[in-house]
Each structure stands twice: as C-alpha cells, then as structure tokens.
Amino acid sequence: MARLPRLDLPGIPQHVVQRGNDRQACFATNVDYGQYLQELGEAALKHDCAVHAFVLITNHVHLLVTPSGTGAISRMMQAVGRRYVGSFNARYRRTGTLWEGRFKAALIDSERYLMACYRYIELNPVRAGMTTMPGDYPWSSYAHNAWGKQHPLITPHQEYLNLGLDPAARQTAYRELIREHLDEPQLIALRQHTQQQRAWGSDRFHQQIEALTQRAVSVRPRGRPPKPPETLEK
C-alpha cells in the first residue's frame, strides 16, 4: 500500500523528529553537532523555514519548524541529510545510511500546544537523564529561548513573542514555563501524533486541518481493530 504524504501546510508549525538508523549514534563529537546546526541553518534559510526550537541528542534530533510553503521542510531536511551524512561518513570512514528512513512530523496547534512542544523538545535531555537542568545541555535552543543567548538558527514564533512585552520579560516567562514539566498524557499524545504524522491540537484545529487536507488527522488506536462479535446462525 502506498504511504500517504505527510500532513504539510504552509504557516503551520511542525514537530520534526529524525532518528539514527538502528538507534546508532548520529553525533560523536562536538564537531558533528556544530556541523549539523550549521547545515540546518543554511538549509532553513535557503528553503524558507523558521526554526523555533531544537535539540540534538546522540542518536536523534527534535525540531520545531514553521515552513513558508508546502514541501519546504522536506527540502530542508533532504539538504541537511545530503551534506551532513556525506561529511559524517567521510570523517569516520564509514558508508551507508545514517538516518532511520524518512523523518517524522506532526502539525502543531499554535495555541497552548505549541508552547508544550517547545518544552517537550528542550526538556528532552532532562527526561533522558543526560542532565538535571536544561541549561546544562549545550546542544539545544534553551539558552536562546530562556536566557537570550543569541543563536542564528532561531526565529521566535509569535506564541513565544506573546509571552512578554520585551525580551527580558519573555525569557523570564519562558523559564517559568519550562519549570512546569509536561505530564505523562501530554508526552504520550505528542509522541503518538508525531509517530503517526498527525495533527496535535484542539478539536477545532483538527476540524480545520481535516477541511484543508480532506484527511483524518487524529491518532489511530494501536493494534488491529477488534473483530465484530460472532452471531449464531439462525
């Protein structure tokens, strides 16, 4: 069965996840992390994608990105993949694929769901036990969003700008927001919607996306649907 194209609409943020093939490491040294961010910045600029948040973990990547046009994120990720994987393979004298197939992406509602996605991404190292404070992890957008340490890759989303009237107020509000860790139902919901490449948001958001795409956008229950009950022959 042919796979459906991703839900992909201009101007709507997406939570993007790409994992290493067989969960192998995609970043081995600081050089790798730095190069990936450089390639991502150049590709985002070329393909007109606004990156709002990111985290690079040893064997996977999380991004929050708003594309300007349909297919822009795919073109961005393809460009990053071509350049980064080629350099990575040459640096470590390896061949073959690095990533686990196509990246996954979910549309994100630009209300409370978007800020939850910011937190999900930047708290990833804490949940993984790599650090106790998000600010101690160097390969994420937390320092930019929470403390104003400028990063050329980041473009603030309007919902982030709405946190305060000036940068200092926004950063203070964001740090307070980050202290509120996501609860388990939110974590599960975002992971499911991303894995199934659906739309994470309110019922109204789902209705809007379904009207635009003519496709179901809610997550499907896991496993096969139950069989109808057997009836006795008359």
ROMI-120397 format. One record per residue: x, y negated, z of N, C-alpha, C, O in turn; residue number from 0; residue in one letter. Coordinates in Angstrom, 3 decimals. Atoms other than C-alpha are relative to their C-alpha. Example, Ala and Ser with C-alpha at 12.3 -4.5 7.8 and 13.67 -1.06 7.14 Angstrom:
BEGIN
0.890/1.190/0.000/12.300/4.500/7.800/0.900/-1.200/0.000/1.936/-1.181/0.665/0/A
-0.820/1.190/-0.060/13.670/1.060/7.140/-0.770/-1.090/0.730/-0.261/-2.198/0.899/1/S
END
This chain:
BEGIN
0.841/1.184/0.000/0.000/0.000/0.000/0.885/-1.247/0.000/1.819/-1.349/0.796/0/M
-0.791/1.229/0.063/1.380/-3.424/-0.959/-0.229/-0.819/1.261/-1.354/-0.935/1.746/1/A
0.145/0.785/-1.217/2.079/-5.589/2.038/-0.516/-1.396/-0.345/-0.161/-1.974/-1.373/2/R
0.558/1.323/0.209/0.163/-8.829/2.365/1.083/-1.059/0.200/1.980/-0.880/1.024/3/L
-0.950/1.085/-0.246/2.117/-12.075/2.062/-0.223/-0.588/1.385/-1.309/-0.467/1.952/4/P
0.126/0.630/-1.309/2.784/-13.918/5.289/-1.045/-1.113/-0.031/-1.302/-1.710/-1.076/5/R
0.804/1.204/-0.138/0.344/-16.500/6.548/0.969/-1.171/-0.019/1.864/-1.253/0.823/6/L
-1.007/1.036/0.224/2.151/-19.597/5.365/-0.697/-1.243/-0.533/-1.117/-1.275/-1.690/7/D
0.697/1.220/0.388/0.631/-23.084/5.283/0.871/-1.213/0.308/1.480/-1.274/1.376/8/L
-0.804/1.198/-0.246/2.375/-26.457/4.924/-0.491/-0.755/1.224/-1.694/-0.867/1.459/9/P
0.333/0.846/-1.126/2.493/-28.572/8.047/-0.432/0.712/1.258/-0.725/0.060/2.260/10/G
0.397/-0.765/-1.180/1.614/-25.761/10.465/1.231/0.720/0.544/1.880/1.463/-0.192/11/I
-1.205/-0.629/-0.559/4.385/-24.617/12.848/-0.066/1.515/-0.046/-1.144/2.109/-0.018/12/P
-0.104/-1.458/-0.020/5.604/-21.027/12.751/1.065/0.437/1.004/2.137/-0.160/1.102/13/Q
-0.992/-0.654/-0.849/7.336/-18.889/15.338/0.664/1.074/-0.849/0.011/2.024/-1.281/14/H
-0.751/-0.893/0.893/10.039/-17.074/13.359/0.951/0.849/0.834/1.663/0.338/1.699/15/V
-0.903/-0.924/-0.693/11.894/-14.003/14.616/0.717/0.849/-1.038/0.086/1.398/-1.941/16/V
-0.777/-0.910/0.855/14.698/-12.139/12.851/0.940/0.799/0.882/1.671/0.242/1.701/17/Q
-0.779/-0.892/-0.863/16.390/-9.130/14.418/1.082/0.707/-0.796/0.970/0.903/-2.006/18/R
-1.073/-0.746/0.628/19.590/-7.304/13.705/-0.449/1.407/-0.372/-1.252/2.021/0.331/19/G
0.333/-1.347/0.448/19.326/-4.055/11.792/0.405/1.018/1.062/1.551/1.044/1.512/20/N
-0.275/-1.011/-1.029/19.043/-1.186/14.277/0.433/-0.648/1.309/1.149/-0.042/2.106/21/D
-0.322/0.784/-1.206/19.360/-3.848/17.005/1.510/-0.224/0.171/1.993/-0.442/1.282/22/R
-1.439/0.242/-0.093/23.041/-4.258/16.157/0.266/-1.496/0.176/-0.586/-2.327/-0.137/23/Q
-0.362/1.390/-0.246/24.848/-7.473/17.077/0.110/-0.772/-1.310/0.688/-0.295/-2.286/24/A
-0.101/0.906/1.141/24.491/-10.354/14.628/0.963/-1.149/0.284/1.350/-1.892/-0.618/25/C
-0.931/1.035/-0.425/26.767/-12.670/16.620/1.012/0.647/0.942/0.638/1.253/1.946/26/F
-1.042/-0.623/-0.821/30.091/-11.533/18.053/0.851/-1.028/0.742/1.328/-0.760/1.844/27/A
-0.830/1.048/-0.614/31.961/-14.777/18.811/-0.684/-1.345/-0.176/-1.682/-1.461/-0.887/28/T
0.551/1.355/0.135/31.278/-18.494/19.161/0.031/-0.498/-1.438/-0.808/-1.303/-1.843/29/N
-0.082/0.385/1.414/32.358/-18.896/15.545/-1.262/0.424/-0.734/-1.780/-0.322/-1.566/30/V
1.207/-0.504/0.661/29.394/-16.778/14.452/-1.207/-0.870/0.342/-1.948/-1.281/-0.551/31/D
1.128/0.838/-0.414/26.859/-18.767/16.489/0.072/-1.373/-0.673/-0.924/-1.884/-1.185/32/Y
-0.168/1.322/0.589/28.295/-22.044/15.241/-0.276/-0.007/-1.492/-0.908/-0.926/-2.014/33/G
0.234/-0.036/1.439/28.265/-20.981/11.628/-1.471/0.177/-0.319/-1.985/-0.453/-1.243/34/Q
1.426/-0.217/0.265/24.677/-19.731/11.805/-0.759/-1.319/0.129/-1.586/-1.644/-0.723/35/Y
0.702/1.266/-0.200/23.490/-23.069/13.185/0.329/-1.000/-1.105/-0.535/-1.766/-1.531/36/L
-0.375/0.889/1.102/25.430/-24.950/10.520/-0.751/0.383/-1.272/-1.299/-0.479/-1.960/37/Q
0.707/-0.464/1.198/23.948/-22.799/7.738/-1.496/-0.297/0.114/-2.136/-0.696/-0.859/38/E
1.426/0.252/-0.203/20.480/-23.148/9.258/-0.308/-1.483/-0.193/-1.308/-1.830/-0.821/39/L
0.222/1.430/0.162/20.795/-26.931/9.435/0.019/-0.427/-1.458/-0.822/-1.217/-1.885/40/G
-0.095/0.364/1.413/21.856/-27.207/5.802/-1.191/0.542/-0.779/-1.735/-0.145/-1.644/41/E
1.126/-0.601/0.717/19.128/-24.825/4.609/-1.319/-0.681/0.367/-2.184/-0.864/-0.489/42/A
1.220/0.693/-0.422/16.435/-26.574/6.677/-0.123/-1.346/-0.705/-1.213/-1.733/-1.125/43/A
0.006/1.289/0.685/17.418/-29.917/5.159/-0.320/0.174/-1.480/-1.122/-0.574/-2.040/44/L
0.196/-0.225/1.438/17.527/-28.535/1.615/-1.433/0.391/-0.318/-1.986/-0.048/-1.326/45/K
1.333/-0.519/0.291/14.153/-26.801/1.859/-1.096/-0.704/0.797/-2.239/-0.249/0.838/46/H
0.969/0.876/-0.657/12.452/-29.491/3.942/-0.798/0.729/1.082/-2.029/0.751/1.063/47/D
0.600/-0.658/-1.157/11.780/-27.517/7.110/0.453/-0.730/1.262/1.633/-1.047/1.414/48/C
-0.331/0.656/-1.270/11.627/-29.166/10.539/0.143/1.054/1.083/-0.816/1.762/1.390/49/A
-0.265/-0.962/-1.071/13.227/-27.038/13.277/-0.192/-0.716/1.334/0.472/-1.716/1.607/50/V
0.326/0.646/-1.272/11.803/-27.888/16.708/0.700/0.663/1.186/1.030/-0.006/2.165/51/H
-0.628/-0.737/-1.099/13.354/-25.195/18.910/0.669/1.239/-0.580/0.255/1.761/-1.615/52/A
-0.691/-1.207/0.450/15.775/-22.283/18.578/0.695/0.655/1.179/0.993/0.013/2.187/53/F
-0.922/-0.712/-0.879/17.640/-19.634/20.487/0.633/1.115/-0.816/-0.046/1.824/-1.558/54/V
-0.752/-1.082/0.648/20.330/-17.295/19.170/0.438/0.961/1.092/1.219/0.601/1.974/55/L
-0.381/-1.052/-0.931/20.642/-14.056/21.129/0.911/0.967/-0.752/0.932/0.954/-1.983/56/I
-1.006/-0.859/0.634/23.293/-11.413/20.441/-0.518/0.736/-1.226/0.177/0.828/-2.238/57/T
0.495/-0.797/1.126/21.049/-9.350/18.177/-1.303/-0.504/-0.603/-1.954/0.231/-1.345/58/N
1.177/0.545/0.661/18.171/-11.637/17.211/-0.068/-1.514/0.139/0.675/-2.127/0.906/59/H
0.163/1.452/0.084/17.029/-15.182/16.502/-1.475/-0.345/0.163/-2.341/0.331/-0.393/60/V
1.346/0.565/-0.084/13.920/-17.151/17.516/0.061/-1.448/-0.469/0.953/-2.197/-0.069/61/H
0.079/1.371/0.483/12.959/-20.364/15.718/-1.442/-0.484/0.078/-2.377/0.305/-0.059/62/L
1.310/0.644/0.141/10.032/-22.789/15.874/0.164/-1.026/-1.103/0.912/-1.992/-0.953/63/L
-0.250/0.770/1.222/9.747/-24.379/12.438/-1.318/-0.436/-0.634/-2.279/0.332/-0.671/64/V
1.135/0.461/0.793/7.252/-26.509/10.514/0.472/-0.219/-1.435/1.365/-1.033/-1.672/65/T
-0.394/0.171/1.403/7.528/-26.181/6.715/-0.765/-1.146/-0.656/-1.900/-1.440/-0.281/66/P
0.684/1.061/0.742/6.698/-29.021/4.352/-0.858/0.571/-1.121/-1.800/-0.077/-1.579/67/S
0.736/-0.603/1.104/5.425/-26.647/1.690/-0.061/1.514/0.142/0.685/2.103/0.924/68/G
0.131/-1.452/-0.025/4.354/-23.065/1.108/1.285/0.654/-0.498/1.822/0.260/-1.533/69/T
-1.207/-0.719/0.392/7.332/-20.712/0.937/1.287/-0.660/0.458/2.367/-0.113/0.236/70/G
-1.219/0.721/-0.382/9.750/-23.262/2.416/0.800/0.762/1.049/2.028/0.799/0.979/71/A
-0.730/-0.739/-1.035/10.601/-21.152/5.473/0.670/1.226/-0.595/1.803/1.547/-0.234/72/I
-0.613/-1.166/0.653/11.201/-18.069/3.317/1.253/-0.402/-0.762/2.272/0.287/-0.694/73/S
-1.175/0.460/0.749/13.560/-20.029/1.090/1.124/-0.400/0.952/2.296/-0.139/0.681/74/R
-1.003/0.379/-0.993/15.331/-21.433/4.135/0.696/1.231/0.573/1.924/1.278/0.642/75/M
-0.568/-1.191/-0.609/15.807/-18.013/5.729/0.826/0.804/-1.000/1.844/1.389/-0.630/76/M
-0.770/-0.697/1.030/16.980/-16.475/2.444/1.348/-0.677/-0.212/2.371/-0.008/-0.363/77/Q
-1.248/0.732/0.190/19.572/-19.207/2.033/0.956/0.242/1.165/2.150/0.459/0.961/78/A
-0.834/-0.272/-1.173/20.833/-18.732/5.590/0.545/1.413/-0.062/1.727/1.647/0.190/79/V
-0.415/-1.403/0.054/20.921/-14.972/5.134/1.127/0.239/-0.984/2.105/0.916/-0.667/80/G
-1.029/-0.227/1.024/22.942/-15.059/1.933/1.360/-0.505/0.467/2.359/0.204/0.353/81/R
-1.285/0.598/-0.354/25.629/-17.358/3.269/0.555/0.590/1.292/1.745/0.892/1.385/82/R
-0.501/-0.471/-1.295/25.814/-16.134/6.854/0.438/1.461/-0.069/1.506/1.813/0.431/83/Y
-0.335/-1.428/0.032/25.775/-12.404/6.143/1.274/0.236/-0.803/2.103/1.068/-0.432/84/V
-1.224/-0.154/0.791/28.425/-12.742/3.457/1.235/-0.352/0.816/2.235/0.364/0.768/85/G
-1.132/0.407/-0.828/30.732/-14.594/5.847/0.229/0.967/1.155/1.369/1.301/1.479/86/S
-0.098/-0.935/-1.123/29.966/-12.245/8.745/0.660/1.303/-0.454/1.546/1.825/0.223/87/F
-0.574/-1.248/0.510/30.767/-9.177/6.641/1.477/-0.158/-0.334/2.283/0.727/-0.049/88/N
-1.403/0.229/0.335/33.994/-10.687/5.372/0.852/-0.147/1.261/1.975/0.354/1.320/89/A
-0.750/0.251/-1.233/35.062/-11.767/8.864/0.282/1.297/0.743/1.351/1.455/1.333/90/R
-0.151/-1.241/-0.776/34.553/-8.305/10.359/0.215/1.230/-0.883/0.122/2.368/-0.424/91/Y
-0.344/-1.069/0.944/35.399/-6.260/7.266/-1.053/1.112/0.011/-0.749/2.293/0.176/92/R
1.113/-0.936/0.039/32.018/-4.635/7.060/-0.790/-0.230/-1.281/-0.589/-1.231/-1.969/93/R
0.857/0.137/1.170/29.479/-4.082/4.294/-1.436/0.317/0.404/-1.696/0.828/1.493/94/T
1.397/-0.375/-0.231/25.731/-3.703/4.033/-0.808/-1.091/0.678/-0.343/-2.206/0.914/95/G
0.943/0.956/-0.557/22.758/-5.374/5.565/0.310/-0.316/1.456/0.942/0.478/2.153/96/T
-0.180/0.407/-1.390/22.804/-7.248/8.858/-1.341/-0.110/0.708/-1.464/0.218/1.889/97/L
1.308/0.241/-0.600/19.149/-8.065/9.427/-0.947/1.175/-0.218/-0.788/1.959/-1.154/98/W
0.988/-1.073/0.041/16.239/-5.715/10.042/-1.142/-0.406/-0.933/-2.183/-0.875/-0.472/99/E
1.040/0.320/0.965/14.246/-6.265/6.850/-0.372/-1.472/0.022/0.457/-2.335/0.312/100/G
0.484/1.378/0.066/12.131/-9.384/6.495/-0.216/-0.566/1.395/-0.523/0.164/2.339/101/R
0.292/0.640/-1.282/11.786/-11.886/9.283/-1.504/0.049/0.265/-2.303/0.193/-0.660/102/F
1.399/0.057/-0.409/8.513/-12.016/11.222/-0.349/-1.454/0.318/0.499/-2.223/0.770/103/K
0.413/1.373/-0.287/6.493/-15.207/11.585/-1.484/-0.055/0.317/-2.286/0.658/-0.284/104/A
1.391/0.220/-0.375/3.260/-16.336/13.228/-0.303/-1.490/-0.035/0.496/-2.302/0.432/105/A
0.442/1.388/-0.066/1.359/-19.573/12.705/-0.333/-0.356/1.451/-0.877/0.471/2.183/106/L
0.200/0.420/-1.381/1.147/-21.562/15.948/-0.897/-1.235/0.044/-0.651/-2.226/-0.645/107/I
0.899/1.126/-0.216/-1.681/-23.843/17.021/0.782/-1.160/0.614/1.573/-0.958/1.535/108/D
-0.778/1.157/-0.455/-0.341/-27.369/17.582/-0.563/-0.658/1.256/-0.347/-1.851/1.470/109/S
0.457/0.553/-1.265/-2.066/-27.843/20.923/0.820/0.667/1.105/2.049/0.667/1.026/110/E
-0.768/-0.560/-1.116/-1.105/-26.054/24.159/0.815/1.218/-0.421/1.795/1.559/0.242/111/R
-0.730/-1.181/0.445/0.060/-23.007/22.227/1.398/-0.357/-0.488/2.339/0.412/-0.294/112/Y
-1.305/0.389/0.537/2.904/-24.911/20.572/1.018/-0.203/1.120/2.150/0.269/1.019/113/L
-0.940/0.223/-1.094/4.472/-26.029/23.846/0.311/1.305/0.726/1.406/1.470/1.263/114/M
-0.282/-1.320/-0.564/4.111/-22.480/25.156/1.054/0.716/-0.838/1.889/1.442/-0.299/115/A
-0.992/-0.631/0.884/6.122/-21.333/22.126/1.378/-0.618/0.223/2.378/0.100/0.224/116/C
-1.258/0.640/-0.384/8.829/-23.909/22.922/0.595/0.721/1.209/1.763/1.111/1.206/117/Y
-0.467/-0.610/-1.248/9.062/-22.408/26.413/0.389/1.461/-0.215/1.391/1.925/0.328/118/R
-0.301/-1.406/0.276/8.972/-18.828/25.144/1.395/0.136/-0.618/2.172/1.012/-0.238/119/Y
-1.274/-0.078/0.707/11.939/-19.484/22.876/1.161/-0.346/0.930/2.134/0.404/1.007/120/I
-1.148/0.473/-0.771/14.156/-21.419/25.277/0.194/0.749/1.314/1.266/0.682/1.915/121/E
-0.143/-0.820/-1.209/13.461/-19.137/28.246/0.402/1.437/-0.317/0.523/2.263/0.588/122/L
-0.365/-1.362/0.392/14.432/-16.040/26.272/1.253/0.502/0.711/1.252/1.639/1.183/123/N
-1.204/-0.496/-0.699/17.960/-15.836/27.782/-0.248/0.291/1.479/0.383/1.179/2.052/124/P
0.333/-0.243/-1.401/16.458/-16.050/31.282/-0.740/1.317/0.147/-0.417/2.123/1.018/125/V
0.751/-1.262/-0.050/13.967/-13.251/30.622/0.901/1.193/-0.273/0.697/2.274/0.281/126/R
-0.915/-1.090/0.357/16.784/-11.167/29.133/1.062/0.247/1.063/1.862/1.173/0.933/127/A
-0.989/-0.179/-1.059/18.853/-11.568/32.316/1.385/-0.475/-0.374/2.362/-0.102/0.274/128/G
-1.311/0.485/0.438/21.652/-13.353/30.461/0.452/-1.208/0.806/1.644/-1.507/0.878/129/M
-0.283/1.174/-0.816/21.433/-16.422/32.685/-1.184/-0.227/0.932/-2.276/0.285/0.684/130/T
1.104/0.284/-0.910/19.352/-17.686/35.581/-0.687/-1.321/-0.323/-1.840/-1.535/0.053/131/T
0.549/1.304/0.373/18.828/-21.199/34.183/0.148/-0.187/-1.509/1.203/0.116/-2.066/132/M
-0.100/0.149/1.464/18.038/-22.026/30.548/1.110/-0.947/-0.424/1.671/-0.797/-1.509/133/P
-1.049/0.939/0.357/20.524/-24.897/30.620/1.395/0.593/0.013/2.332/-0.008/-0.513/134/G
-1.308/-0.648/-0.043/23.375/-22.474/31.275/0.302/0.779/-1.277/1.428/1.234/-1.479/135/D
-0.214/-0.758/1.234/22.875/-20.784/27.895/0.295/-0.991/-1.132/-0.528/-1.868/-1.396/136/Y
-0.410/1.036/0.947/24.725/-22.696/25.145/-0.658/0.049/-1.372/-0.630/-0.940/-2.104/137/P
0.453/-0.161/1.376/23.015/-21.337/22.034/-1.520/-0.098/-0.113/-2.178/0.775/-0.678/138/W
1.424/0.274/0.137/19.537/-22.792/22.336/-0.200/-1.504/-0.085/0.739/-2.282/0.085/139/S
0.338/1.422/0.127/17.762/-26.112/21.857/-0.366/-0.635/1.334/-0.776/-1.796/1.371/140/S
0.434/0.512/-1.295/17.104/-26.511/25.594/0.712/-1.304/0.368/0.066/-2.247/0.825/141/Y
-0.748/1.197/-0.391/19.863/-29.077/26.164/-0.507/-1.231/-0.744/-0.510/-2.333/-0.195/142/A
0.546/1.119/0.773/18.386/-31.244/23.412/-1.368/-0.400/0.527/-1.607/-1.572/0.814/143/H
1.379/0.307/-0.369/14.736/-30.977/24.437/-0.151/-0.411/1.463/-1.009/-1.231/1.791/144/N
0.144/0.264/-1.438/15.265/-31.088/28.214/0.886/-1.120/0.513/0.536/-1.791/1.484/145/A
-0.959/0.965/-0.534/18.269/-33.386/28.614/0.455/-1.041/-1.023/1.240/-1.927/-0.688/146/W
-0.336/1.016/0.991/18.587/-35.351/25.378/1.371/0.135/-0.617/1.858/-0.800/-1.252/147/G
-1.292/-0.227/0.652/21.889/-33.831/24.285/-0.261/0.200/-1.484/-0.848/1.205/-1.886/148/K
0.397/0.016/1.400/21.659/-34.585/20.599/0.506/1.227/-0.766/1.657/1.642/-0.632/149/Q
-0.362/-1.116/0.871/21.625/-31.682/18.158/-0.546/-0.315/-1.387/-1.747/-0.536/-1.538/150/H
0.445/0.420/1.340/21.491/-32.443/14.421/-1.066/0.894/-0.613/-1.756/0.482/-1.546/151/P
0.966/-0.929/0.568/19.317/-29.404/13.749/-1.435/-0.339/0.392/-2.363/-0.015/-0.350/152/L
1.325/0.108/-0.595/16.353/-30.500/15.888/-0.777/-1.224/-0.485/-0.267/-2.344/-0.523/153/I
0.985/1.043/0.283/13.335/-32.505/14.751/-1.145/0.186/0.981/-1.779/1.241/0.968/154/T
1.065/-0.190/-0.989/10.835/-33.095/17.563/-1.376/0.084/-0.649/-1.680/-0.671/-1.573/155/P
1.382/-0.083/0.458/7.257/-32.017/16.935/-0.812/-1.091/0.687/-0.432/-1.568/1.756/156/H
0.825/1.054/-0.577/4.512/-34.557/17.595/-0.495/0.369/1.393/-0.611/-0.503/2.254/157/Q
0.457/-0.411/-1.326/3.266/-32.492/20.552/1.094/-0.213/1.052/0.801/-0.541/2.201/158/E
-1.110/0.300/-0.919/6.720/-32.817/22.124/0.078/-1.501/0.255/0.262/-1.924/1.396/159/Y
-0.056/1.453/-0.150/6.717/-36.581/21.480/-1.129/-0.513/0.895/-0.989/-1.537/1.563/160/L
1.140/0.410/-0.819/3.342/-36.787/23.197/0.234/0.203/1.501/-0.584/-0.222/2.317/161/N
-0.271/-0.240/-1.415/4.962/-35.695/26.480/0.337/-1.275/0.767/0.214/-1.303/1.991/162/L
-0.377/1.229/-0.694/6.099/-39.254/27.247/0.169/-1.157/-0.962/0.231/-0.965/-2.176/163/G
-0.090/1.203/0.827/6.432/-42.809/26.005/1.414/-0.279/-0.497/1.605/-1.016/-1.464/164/L
-1.387/0.218/0.407/10.225/-42.712/25.770/0.774/1.300/0.204/0.265/2.214/0.852/165/D
-0.748/-1.260/-0.100/12.970/-40.046/25.537/0.182/0.484/1.432/0.041/1.679/1.694/166/P
-0.222/-0.428/-1.388/13.680/-40.024/29.284/-1.263/0.599/0.598/-1.198/1.612/1.293/167/A
1.271/-0.516/-0.528/10.002/-39.522/30.149/-0.337/1.351/-0.615/-0.817/2.255/0.068/168/A
0.278/-1.279/0.666/9.646/-36.766/27.566/0.884/1.110/0.552/0.417/2.224/0.792/169/R
-0.916/-1.025/-0.511/12.714/-34.935/28.830/-0.369/0.433/1.414/-0.298/1.617/1.744/170/Q
0.423/-0.337/-1.357/11.531/-35.121/32.432/-1.246/0.894/-0.031/-1.320/1.901/0.673/171/T
1.225/-0.798/0.116/8.093/-33.814/31.465/0.303/1.384/-0.545/-0.307/2.368/-0.129/172/A
-0.342/-1.300/0.586/9.675/-31.055/29.408/0.679/0.901/1.023/0.408/2.101/1.067/173/Y
-0.655/-0.811/-1.029/11.884/-29.905/32.277/-1.027/0.554/0.992/-0.925/1.698/1.436/174/R
1.067/-0.475/-0.885/8.810/-29.700/34.490/-0.784/1.125/-0.672/-1.152/2.110/-0.032/175/E
0.748/-1.016/0.744/7.033/-27.717/31.798/0.758/1.317/-0.043/0.166/2.385/0.117/176/L
-0.828/-1.202/0.091/9.920/-25.272/31.449/0.006/0.767/1.322/0.124/1.992/1.322/177/I
0.008/-0.671/-1.303/9.793/-24.534/35.189/-1.212/0.922/0.154/-1.191/1.848/0.965/178/R
1.191/-0.847/-0.039/6.342/-23.019/34.608/0.185/1.149/-1.003/-0.167/1.022/-2.176/179/E
-0.237/-1.127/0.894/7.305/-19.651/33.177/-1.316/0.514/-0.564/-2.352/0.444/0.098/180/H
1.202/-0.562/0.613/4.828/-18.067/30.799/-0.442/1.241/0.765/0.379/2.023/1.244/181/L
0.483/-1.204/-0.670/2.590/-15.460/32.339/0.007/1.169/-0.977/0.150/0.978/-2.184/182/D
-0.121/-1.210/0.816/2.564/-11.881/31.070/-0.999/0.046/-1.158/-0.606/0.416/-2.264/183/E
0.925/-0.009/1.140/-0.641/-12.185/28.972/0.446/-0.920/-1.138/0.279/-0.574/-2.307/184/P
-0.495/0.890/1.047/0.867/-15.165/27.112/1.178/0.612/-0.742/1.255/0.536/-1.968/185/Q
-1.158/-0.642/0.630/4.123/-13.303/26.487/-0.446/1.091/-0.956/0.032/1.170/-2.088/186/L
0.486/-1.110/0.824/2.278/-10.265/25.165/-0.707/-0.527/-1.236/-0.494/-0.026/-2.341/187/I
0.771/0.531/1.120/-0.047/-12.342/22.995/0.908/-0.588/-1.080/0.708/-0.331/-2.267/188/A
-0.890/0.597/0.998/2.743/-14.310/21.323/0.811/1.072/-0.716/1.003/1.000/-1.930/189/L
-0.761/-1.074/0.633/4.789/-11.176/20.716/-0.862/0.767/-1.003/-0.402/1.075/-2.103/190/R
0.877/-0.752/0.898/1.807/-9.346/19.181/-0.318/-0.797/-1.254/-0.276/-0.265/-2.363/191/Q
0.338/0.818/1.164/0.835/-12.228/16.939/1.198/-0.165/-0.928/1.035/-0.213/-2.147/192/H
-1.192/0.120/0.840/4.424/-12.599/15.735/0.302/1.311/-0.707/0.603/1.318/-1.900/193/T
-0.280/-1.305/0.600/4.931/-8.879/15.150/-0.957/0.298/-1.151/-0.552/0.842/-2.178/194/Q
1.002/-0.261/1.036/1.696/-8.679/13.140/-0.141/-1.160/-0.983/-0.934/-1.092/-1.922/195/Q
-0.024/1.156/0.889/2.361/-12.073/11.491/-1.391/-0.613/-0.152/-1.895/-0.809/-1.258/196/Q
1.339/0.575/-0.040/-0.968/-13.555/12.534/0.078/-1.463/0.441/1.132/-2.091/0.342/197/R
0.060/1.395/-0.451/-2.052/-16.943/13.905/-0.317/-0.015/1.484/-1.306/0.572/1.921/198/A
0.179/0.060/-1.453/-1.708/-17.690/17.616/-0.584/-1.346/0.372/0.050/-2.386/0.190/199/W
0.630/1.252/-0.367/-4.141/-20.260/18.879/-1.425/0.202/0.461/-1.835/1.314/0.795/200/G
1.386/-0.015/-0.461/-7.700/-21.129/19.815/-0.905/0.643/-1.044/-0.497/0.883/-2.180/201/S
0.986/-0.540/0.946/-10.822/-19.672/18.232/-0.218/-0.968/-1.157/-0.361/-0.554/-2.307/202/D
0.179/1.003/1.051/-11.243/-22.924/16.338/1.158/0.044/-0.998/0.951/-0.048/-2.208/203/R
-1.176/-0.101/0.864/-7.689/-22.637/14.999/-0.108/1.225/-0.901/0.166/1.143/-2.099/204/F
0.181/-1.215/0.797/-8.377/-19.057/13.875/-1.009/-0.225/-1.119/-0.778/0.188/-2.255/205/H
1.033/0.248/1.000/-11.525/-20.175/12.069/0.522/-0.886/-1.120/0.219/-0.664/-2.292/206/Q
-0.560/0.893/1.012/-9.658/-22.958/10.305/0.965/0.738/-0.924/0.928/0.559/-2.141/207/Q
-0.982/-0.725/0.811/-6.844/-20.662/9.158/-0.702/1.039/-0.887/-0.341/1.206/-2.052/208/I
0.735/-0.977/0.797/-9.271/-17.958/8.021/-0.717/-0.670/-1.165/-0.776/-0.103/-2.256/209/E
0.670/0.723/1.081/-11.207/-20.550/5.985/0.987/-0.402/-1.093/0.653/-0.398/-2.278/210/A
-1.005/0.424/0.971/-7.990/-21.725/4.336/0.615/1.167/-0.767/0.943/1.041/-1.947/211/L
-0.726/-1.123/0.607/-6.497/-18.298/3.642/-0.892/1.138/-0.461/-0.455/2.006/-1.217/212/T
0.920/-1.099/0.298/-9.563/-16.058/3.336/0.552/1.338/0.469/0.379/2.368/-0.181/213/Q
-0.573/-1.208/-0.590/-7.765/-13.558/5.552/-0.251/0.013/1.493/-0.384/-1.038/2.120/214/R
0.113/-0.126/-1.454/-8.195/-12.201/9.076/1.314/-0.430/0.627/2.386/-0.125/0.104/215/A
-1.222/0.511/-0.618/-5.739/-13.855/11.448/0.171/0.481/1.438/1.189/0.180/2.060/216/V
-0.112/-0.506/-1.362/-6.418/-12.133/14.791/0.809/1.285/0.005/0.885/1.985/-1.004/217/S
-0.791/-1.229/-0.082/-4.208/-9.312/16.029/-0.904/1.213/-0.083/-2.052/1.178/0.360/218/V
0.733/-1.259/0.085/-5.323/-5.770/15.292/0.314/0.850/1.214/1.438/0.819/1.715/219/R
-0.281/-0.888/-1.138/-5.701/-3.275/18.124/1.030/1.041/-0.389/1.091/1.463/-1.544/220/P
-1.048/-0.977/0.272/-2.813/-0.843/18.427/-0.611/1.376/-0.180/-1.626/1.707/0.433/221/R
0.457/-1.366/0.232/-3.250/2.694/17.169/-1.109/0.053/-1.033/-1.574/-0.975/-1.524/222/G
1.059/-0.204/0.970/-5.830/4.155/14.849/-1.351/-0.328/0.619/-1.542/-0.170/1.825/223/R
1.330/0.249/-0.551/-9.450/3.118/15.190/-0.632/1.303/0.461/-0.400/2.349/-0.145/224/P
0.604/-1.237/-0.492/-11.488/5.611/17.215/-0.971/0.599/-1.005/-1.646/-0.122/-1.739/225/P
0.926/-0.661/0.890/-13.449/8.195/15.295/-1.425/-0.172/0.515/-1.637/-0.233/1.726/226/K
1.388/0.084/-0.471/-17.227/7.862/15.393/-0.383/1.288/0.700/0.129/2.351/0.350/227/P
0.382/-1.210/-0.692/-18.882/10.292/17.769/-0.669/1.013/-0.909/-1.463/0.659/-1.781/228/P
0.601/-1.042/0.825/-19.820/13.617/16.250/-1.465/0.162/0.350/-1.854/0.029/1.511/229/E
1.439/-0.216/-0.213/-23.524/14.279/15.819/-0.326/1.453/-0.330/0.266/2.057/-1.224/230/T
0.420/-1.383/0.271/-25.218/17.650/15.959/-0.821/0.060/-1.277/-1.626/-0.827/-1.561/231/L
0.806/-0.178/1.202/-26.627/18.937/12.725/-1.441/0.301/0.391/-1.710/1.062/1.321/232/E
1.409/-0.251/-0.277/-30.386/18.874/12.663/-0.475/1.234/-0.758/-1.642/1.611/-0.654/233/K
END
